[in-house]
Amino acid sequence: MSGSSDAGAAGASGTSGASGGARAVSAELSFTVTGDDTALALGSGNLPVLATPRLLAWCERATCLSVEPLLREGRSSVGTRVELQHVAASPVGAEVIVTSDPSYADGRLQRFRVSGRHTDGKVVATGEVTRVVVDVDRFLDRLA
């Protein structure tokens, strides 16, 4: 993984769903932008600033932490829909704090508001990620 991260999921919010009374939680991660995280390095542009694909991956990682309380043994979650507005550049060395907050739940479907900001509070991105809780064996069997 590129960048450094300090992960923490805290606070209960959202709606009971895929695992009885369990609820998705808010999560926050911190990353430091490295050369490997840039648009230039990932091929998504030609500037040495945080690449949108990397920022989206960080947001999805936060949603994975948010949905963890819903995952019984043999369960995982998969991303099914993403929307991200990347509104500010982040140079190499910048710290980006990514958050995920539950916004909607309907059974196995879990939706999260995501955002990224610099340590000075400047908004880098806002969006929404939808995940669906799946049975790992059944999901993988469909690929065969």
C-alpha positions as CSV (number, residue, x, y, z in Angstrom):
1,M,0.0,0.0,0.0
2,S,1.3,3.5,-0.7
3,G,1.1,6.3,1.7
4,S,0.9,5.8,5.4
5,S,-2.3,5.1,7.2
6,D,-3.6,5.2,10.7
7,A,-7.0,3.5,10.6
8,G,-9.7,3.8,13.1
9,A,-13.4,3.1,13.0
10,A,-15.5,4.7,15.7
11,G,-19.0,5.8,16.5
12,A,-22.2,3.8,15.6
13,S,-24.5,5.2,13.1
14,G,-26.4,3.9,10.1
15,T,-29.2,1.3,10.0
16,S,-29.3,-2.3,11.2
17,G,-28.9,-4.6,8.2
18,A,-27.1,-7.7,7.0
19,S,-26.1,-9.0,10.4
20,G,-29.0,-8.7,12.8
21,G,-28.5,-5.8,15.1
22,A,-25.0,-4.9,13.9
23,R,-24.6,-1.4,12.4
24,A,-22.1,0.1,10.0
25,V,-19.9,2.7,11.7
26,S,-18.0,5.8,10.7
27,A,-14.3,5.4,9.8
28,E,-11.4,7.8,9.4
29,L,-8.0,7.1,7.7
30,S,-5.0,9.3,7.3
31,F,-2.6,9.0,4.3
32,T,0.5,10.8,3.2
33,V,0.7,11.3,-0.5
34,T,3.8,9.7,-2.0
35,G,5.2,9.7,-5.5
36,D,3.5,6.3,-6.1
37,D,0.1,8.0,-5.4
38,T,0.4,10.6,-8.1
39,A,-1.5,10.8,-11.4
40,L,1.8,10.7,-13.2
41,A,2.8,7.4,-11.5
42,L,-0.7,5.8,-12.0
43,G,-1.1,7.0,-15.6
44,S,-4.3,8.9,-14.8
45,G,-2.7,12.2,-15.8
46,N,0.6,13.8,-16.2
47,L,0.9,15.9,-13.0
48,P,2.7,15.0,-9.7
49,V,-0.4,15.3,-7.5
50,L,-2.7,12.8,-5.8
51,A,-4.4,10.7,-8.5
52,T,-8.2,10.3,-8.4
53,P,-8.0,6.5,-8.7
54,R,-5.7,6.4,-5.5
55,L,-8.1,8.8,-3.6
56,L,-11.0,6.6,-4.6
57,A,-9.2,3.5,-3.4
58,W,-8.6,5.3,0.0
59,C,-12.2,6.2,0.2
60,E,-13.2,2.6,-0.5
61,R,-10.8,1.3,2.1
62,A,-12.6,3.6,4.7
63,T,-16.0,2.1,3.7
64,C,-14.6,-1.4,4.2
65,L,-13.8,-0.4,7.7
66,S,-17.2,1.1,8.1
67,V,-19.0,-2.1,7.0
68,E,-16.8,-4.5,9.1
69,P,-19.2,-4.8,12.0
70,L,-21.8,-6.3,9.6
71,L,-19.5,-9.1,8.4
72,R,-20.1,-12.4,10.0
73,E,-17.7,-15.3,9.3
74,G,-17.8,-16.2,5.6
75,R,-19.0,-12.7,4.6
76,S,-17.4,-9.8,2.8
77,S,-18.5,-6.7,1.0
78,V,-18.1,-5.6,-2.6
79,G,-18.2,-2.1,-4.0
80,T,-21.1,-1.7,-6.5
81,R,-21.3,2.0,-7.1
82,V,-19.0,5.0,-6.6
83,E,-19.4,8.7,-7.1
84,L,-16.5,11.0,-6.3
85,Q,-15.9,14.7,-6.9
86,H,-12.1,15.3,-6.6
87,V,-12.1,19.1,-6.1
88,A,-8.6,20.0,-4.9
89,A,-5.1,18.9,-5.7
90,S,-2.8,17.3,-3.1
91,P,1.0,17.5,-3.7
92,V,3.5,14.8,-2.6
93,G,3.9,15.1,1.1
94,A,0.4,16.3,1.8
95,E,-1.6,14.5,4.5
96,V,-5.1,13.5,3.4
97,I,-7.7,12.5,5.9
98,V,-10.5,10.3,4.4
99,T,-13.8,9.6,6.2
100,S,-16.7,7.3,5.6
101,D,-20.1,7.8,7.2
102,P,-23.1,5.4,6.9
103,S,-25.9,7.2,5.0
104,Y,-28.3,4.4,4.0
105,A,-28.9,0.7,4.6
106,D,-31.3,-1.8,3.1
107,G,-30.5,-5.4,4.0
108,R,-27.2,-6.3,2.4
109,L,-26.9,-2.9,0.6
110,Q,-24.9,-0.3,2.5
111,R,-24.3,3.3,1.3
112,F,-21.6,5.7,2.7
113,R,-20.9,9.4,2.3
114,V,-17.1,9.7,1.8
115,S,-14.9,12.7,2.0
116,G,-11.2,13.7,1.9
117,R,-9.6,16.8,3.4
118,H,-6.2,18.2,4.1
119,T,-5.1,18.6,7.7
120,D,-5.9,22.3,7.4
121,G,-9.6,21.4,6.7
122,K,-9.5,22.1,2.9
123,V,-11.9,19.7,1.2
124,V,-10.2,17.5,-1.4
125,A,-13.2,15.3,-2.3
126,T,-16.7,14.4,-1.5
127,G,-18.8,11.5,-2.8
128,E,-20.7,8.3,-2.1
129,V,-19.8,4.6,-2.2
130,T,-22.3,1.7,-2.2
131,R,-21.2,-1.7,-0.9
132,V,-23.2,-5.0,-0.8
133,V,-22.6,-7.7,1.8
134,V,-22.0,-11.0,0.1
135,D,-21.4,-14.7,1.1
136,V,-17.8,-15.2,0.0
137,D,-18.2,-18.8,-1.2
138,R,-21.4,-18.1,-3.2
139,F,-19.8,-15.0,-4.7
140,L,-16.6,-16.8,-5.8
141,D,-18.6,-19.9,-7.0
142,R,-20.3,-17.6,-9.6
143,L,-17.0,-16.8,-11.1
144,A,-16.2,-20.4,-11.9
